[in-house]
C-alpha cells in the first residue's frame, strides 16, 4: 500500500513538472542569442550574473553592478534594457 502510494505521488510530481515545462515561456524565433545579451550586460558593468529567466515575453536577469544586486528586464528581440532596478 505504501509503495503504491509513493509511486502515485511520484507520477503526479513528474506530470506536474512536465506540464510546467511544456507551458514555460520561450523566446521568439527572431530573438537575439542569450549569449549576446549577457555579453552586452557585462560590457555595461553587470556581473556576476546570478540568475536568468524568460518570463512574460522578456528576459529577467539578476546581476550585480557596483556591489548592488539588480533586476534587469531585457527585450529578447532588440536586446535593449526595459528596466533596471535594485533588487533587495
PyMOL CGO cylinders between C-alpha atoms (Angstrom):
from pymol import cmd
from pymol.cgo import CYLINDER

trace = [
    CYLINDER, 0.00, 0.00, 0.00, 2.75, 2.48, 0.94, 0.3, 1, 1, 1, 1, 1, 1,
    CYLINDER, 2.75, 2.48, 0.94, 4.76, 1.55, -2.17, 0.3, 1, 1, 1, 1, 1, 1,
    CYLINDER, 4.76, 1.55, -2.17, 1.71, 2.11, -4.40, 0.3, 1, 1, 1, 1, 1, 1,
    CYLINDER, 1.71, 2.11, -4.40, 1.04, 5.49, -2.76, 0.3, 1, 1, 1, 1, 1, 1,
    CYLINDER, 1.04, 5.49, -2.76, 4.68, 6.53, -3.19, 0.3, 1, 1, 1, 1, 1, 1,
    CYLINDER, 4.68, 6.53, -3.19, 4.57, 5.54, -6.87, 0.3, 1, 1, 1, 1, 1, 1,
    CYLINDER, 4.57, 5.54, -6.87, 1.35, 7.50, -7.40, 0.3, 1, 1, 1, 1, 1, 1,
    CYLINDER, 1.35, 7.50, -7.40, 2.79, 10.60, -5.71, 0.3, 1, 1, 1, 1, 1, 1,
    CYLINDER, 2.79, 10.60, -5.71, 5.98, 10.32, -7.78, 0.3, 1, 1, 1, 1, 1, 1,
    CYLINDER, 5.98, 10.32, -7.78, 3.98, 10.09, -11.03, 0.3, 1, 1, 1, 1, 1, 1,
    CYLINDER, 3.98, 10.09, -11.03, 1.90, 13.09, -10.01, 0.3, 1, 1, 1, 1, 1, 1,
    CYLINDER, 1.90, 13.09, -10.01, 5.01, 15.18, -9.28, 0.3, 1, 1, 1, 1, 1, 1,
    CYLINDER, 5.01, 15.18, -9.28, 6.56, 14.22, -12.64, 0.3, 1, 1, 1, 1, 1, 1,
    CYLINDER, 6.56, 14.22, -12.64, 3.35, 15.09, -14.50, 0.3, 1, 1, 1, 1, 1, 1,
    CYLINDER, 3.35, 15.09, -14.50, 3.11, 18.50, -12.81, 0.3, 1, 1, 1, 1, 1, 1,
    CYLINDER, 3.11, 18.50, -12.81, 6.77, 19.20, -13.58, 0.3, 1, 1, 1, 1, 1, 1,
    CYLINDER, 6.77, 19.20, -13.58, 6.43, 18.20, -17.23, 0.3, 1, 1, 1, 1, 1, 1,
    CYLINDER, 6.43, 18.20, -17.23, 3.27, 20.23, -17.69, 0.3, 1, 1, 1, 1, 1, 1,
    CYLINDER, 3.27, 20.23, -17.69, 5.11, 23.27, -16.31, 0.3, 1, 1, 1, 1, 1, 1,
    CYLINDER, 5.11, 23.27, -16.31, 7.98, 22.72, -18.72, 0.3, 1, 1, 1, 1, 1, 1,
    CYLINDER, 7.98, 22.72, -18.72, 5.59, 22.45, -21.65, 0.3, 1, 1, 1, 1, 1, 1,
    CYLINDER, 5.59, 22.45, -21.65, 3.86, 25.69, -20.68, 0.3, 1, 1, 1, 1, 1, 1,
    CYLINDER, 3.86, 25.69, -20.68, 7.04, 27.62, -19.94, 0.3, 1, 1, 1, 1, 1, 1,
    CYLINDER, 7.04, 27.62, -19.94, 7.68, 30.78, -21.92, 0.3, 1, 1, 1, 1, 1, 1,
    CYLINDER, 7.68, 30.78, -21.92, 10.41, 30.66, -24.51, 0.3, 1, 1, 1, 1, 1, 1,
    CYLINDER, 10.41, 30.66, -24.51, 11.98, 33.42, -26.58, 0.3, 1, 1, 1, 1, 1, 1,
    CYLINDER, 11.98, 33.42, -26.58, 10.54, 34.13, -30.04, 0.3, 1, 1, 1, 1, 1, 1,
    CYLINDER, 10.54, 34.13, -30.04, 12.33, 32.67, -33.06, 0.3, 1, 1, 1, 1, 1, 1,
    CYLINDER, 12.33, 32.67, -33.06, 13.77, 36.09, -34.02, 0.3, 1, 1, 1, 1, 1, 1,
    CYLINDER, 13.77, 36.09, -34.02, 15.22, 36.77, -30.55, 0.3, 1, 1, 1, 1, 1, 1,
    CYLINDER, 15.22, 36.77, -30.55, 18.84, 37.73, -30.05, 0.3, 1, 1, 1, 1, 1, 1,
    CYLINDER, 18.84, 37.73, -30.05, 21.05, 35.00, -28.68, 0.3, 1, 1, 1, 1, 1, 1,
    CYLINDER, 21.05, 35.00, -28.68, 21.16, 34.96, -24.92, 0.3, 1, 1, 1, 1, 1, 1,
    CYLINDER, 21.16, 34.96, -24.92, 24.96, 34.95, -25.07, 0.3, 1, 1, 1, 1, 1, 1,
    CYLINDER, 24.96, 34.95, -25.07, 24.84, 38.31, -26.91, 0.3, 1, 1, 1, 1, 1, 1,
    CYLINDER, 24.84, 38.31, -26.91, 22.54, 39.78, -24.26, 0.3, 1, 1, 1, 1, 1, 1,
    CYLINDER, 22.54, 39.78, -24.26, 24.77, 38.54, -21.43, 0.3, 1, 1, 1, 1, 1, 1,
    CYLINDER, 24.77, 38.54, -21.43, 27.88, 39.93, -23.12, 0.3, 1, 1, 1, 1, 1, 1,
    CYLINDER, 27.88, 39.93, -23.12, 26.17, 43.30, -23.57, 0.3, 1, 1, 1, 1, 1, 1,
    CYLINDER, 26.17, 43.30, -23.57, 25.23, 43.41, -19.88, 0.3, 1, 1, 1, 1, 1, 1,
    CYLINDER, 25.23, 43.41, -19.88, 28.77, 42.50, -18.87, 0.3, 1, 1, 1, 1, 1, 1,
    CYLINDER, 28.77, 42.50, -18.87, 30.13, 45.31, -21.06, 0.3, 1, 1, 1, 1, 1, 1,
    CYLINDER, 30.13, 45.31, -21.06, 27.75, 47.67, -19.21, 0.3, 1, 1, 1, 1, 1, 1,
    CYLINDER, 27.75, 47.67, -19.21, 29.38, 46.67, -15.90, 0.3, 1, 1, 1, 1, 1, 1,
    CYLINDER, 29.38, 46.67, -15.90, 26.95, 43.99, -14.71, 0.3, 1, 1, 1, 1, 1, 1,
    CYLINDER, 26.95, 43.99, -14.71, 28.47, 40.94, -13.09, 0.3, 1, 1, 1, 1, 1, 1,
    CYLINDER, 28.47, 40.94, -13.09, 28.36, 38.45, -11.78, 0.3, 1, 1, 1, 1, 1, 1,
    CYLINDER, 28.36, 38.45, -11.78, 25.09, 37.44, -13.38, 0.3, 1, 1, 1, 1, 1, 1,
    CYLINDER, 25.09, 37.44, -13.38, 23.38, 35.13, -10.93, 0.3, 1, 1, 1, 1, 1, 1,
    CYLINDER, 23.38, 35.13, -10.93, 20.00, 34.28, -12.45, 0.3, 1, 1, 1, 1, 1, 1,
    CYLINDER, 20.00, 34.28, -12.45, 18.38, 34.34, -15.88, 0.3, 1, 1, 1, 1, 1, 1,
    CYLINDER, 18.38, 34.34, -15.88, 14.76, 33.54, -16.61, 0.3, 1, 1, 1, 1, 1, 1,
    CYLINDER, 14.76, 33.54, -16.61, 12.49, 34.10, -19.59, 0.3, 1, 1, 1, 1, 1, 1,
    CYLINDER, 12.49, 34.10, -19.59, 9.06, 35.18, -18.36, 0.3, 1, 1, 1, 1, 1, 1,
    CYLINDER, 9.06, 35.18, -18.36, 6.20, 37.29, -19.70, 0.3, 1, 1, 1, 1, 1, 1,
    CYLINDER, 6.20, 37.29, -19.70, 7.93, 37.73, -23.06, 0.3, 1, 1, 1, 1, 1, 1,
    CYLINDER, 7.93, 37.73, -23.06, 11.17, 39.18, -21.70, 0.3, 1, 1, 1, 1, 1, 1,
    CYLINDER, 11.17, 39.18, -21.70, 14.45, 38.17, -20.11, 0.3, 1, 1, 1, 1, 1, 1,
    CYLINDER, 14.45, 38.17, -20.11, 14.52, 38.73, -16.36, 0.3, 1, 1, 1, 1, 1, 1,
    CYLINDER, 14.52, 38.73, -16.36, 18.09, 38.81, -15.18, 0.3, 1, 1, 1, 1, 1, 1,
    CYLINDER, 18.09, 38.81, -15.18, 19.55, 39.22, -11.71, 0.3, 1, 1, 1, 1, 1, 1,
    CYLINDER, 19.55, 39.22, -11.71, 23.08, 40.52, -11.58, 0.3, 1, 1, 1, 1, 1, 1,
    CYLINDER, 23.08, 40.52, -11.58, 25.35, 42.73, -9.52, 0.3, 1, 1, 1, 1, 1, 1,
    CYLINDER, 25.35, 42.73, -9.52, 26.56, 46.16, -10.52, 0.3, 1, 1, 1, 1, 1, 1,
    CYLINDER, 26.56, 46.16, -10.52, 28.70, 48.38, -8.32, 0.3, 1, 1, 1, 1, 1, 1,
    CYLINDER, 28.70, 48.38, -8.32, 28.19, 45.94, -5.44, 0.3, 1, 1, 1, 1, 1, 1,
    CYLINDER, 28.19, 45.94, -5.44, 24.38, 46.08, -5.57, 0.3, 1, 1, 1, 1, 1, 1,
    CYLINDER, 24.38, 46.08, -5.57, 22.07, 43.31, -6.67, 0.3, 1, 1, 1, 1, 1, 1,
    CYLINDER, 22.07, 43.31, -6.67, 19.95, 44.43, -9.63, 0.3, 1, 1, 1, 1, 1, 1,
    CYLINDER, 19.95, 44.43, -9.63, 16.96, 43.06, -11.52, 0.3, 1, 1, 1, 1, 1, 1,
    CYLINDER, 16.96, 43.06, -11.52, 17.15, 43.80, -15.22, 0.3, 1, 1, 1, 1, 1, 1,
    CYLINDER, 17.15, 43.80, -15.22, 14.40, 43.18, -17.78, 0.3, 1, 1, 1, 1, 1, 1,
    CYLINDER, 14.40, 43.18, -17.78, 15.58, 42.89, -21.36, 0.3, 1, 1, 1, 1, 1, 1,
    CYLINDER, 15.58, 42.89, -21.36, 13.67, 42.82, -24.64, 0.3, 1, 1, 1, 1, 1, 1,
    CYLINDER, 13.67, 42.82, -24.64, 14.54, 39.50, -26.30, 0.3, 1, 1, 1, 1, 1, 1,
    CYLINDER, 14.54, 39.50, -26.30, 14.41, 40.84, -29.86, 0.3, 1, 1, 1, 1, 1, 1,
    CYLINDER, 14.41, 40.84, -29.86, 16.29, 44.14, -29.55, 0.3, 1, 1, 1, 1, 1, 1,
    CYLINDER, 16.29, 44.14, -29.55, 18.40, 43.29, -26.52, 0.3, 1, 1, 1, 1, 1, 1,
    CYLINDER, 18.40, 43.29, -26.52, 17.51, 46.70, -25.06, 0.3, 1, 1, 1, 1, 1, 1,
    CYLINDER, 17.51, 46.70, -25.06, 17.11, 47.07, -21.32, 0.3, 1, 1, 1, 1, 1, 1,
    CYLINDER, 17.11, 47.07, -21.32, 13.45, 47.70, -20.47, 0.3, 1, 1, 1, 1, 1, 1,
    CYLINDER, 13.45, 47.70, -20.47, 14.06, 48.21, -16.75, 0.3, 1, 1, 1, 1, 1, 1,
    CYLINDER, 14.06, 48.21, -16.75, 16.90, 48.12, -14.26, 0.3, 1, 1, 1, 1, 1, 1,
    CYLINDER, 16.90, 48.12, -14.26, 16.18, 48.33, -10.55, 0.3, 1, 1, 1, 1, 1, 1,
    CYLINDER, 16.18, 48.33, -10.55, 17.78, 47.47, -7.24, 0.3, 1, 1, 1, 1, 1, 1,
    CYLINDER, 17.78, 47.47, -7.24, 16.70, 44.00, -6.11, 0.3, 1, 1, 1, 1, 1, 1,
    CYLINDER, 16.70, 44.00, -6.11, 16.69, 43.88, -2.33, 0.3, 1, 1, 1, 1, 1, 1,
]
cmd.load_cgo(trace, "trace")
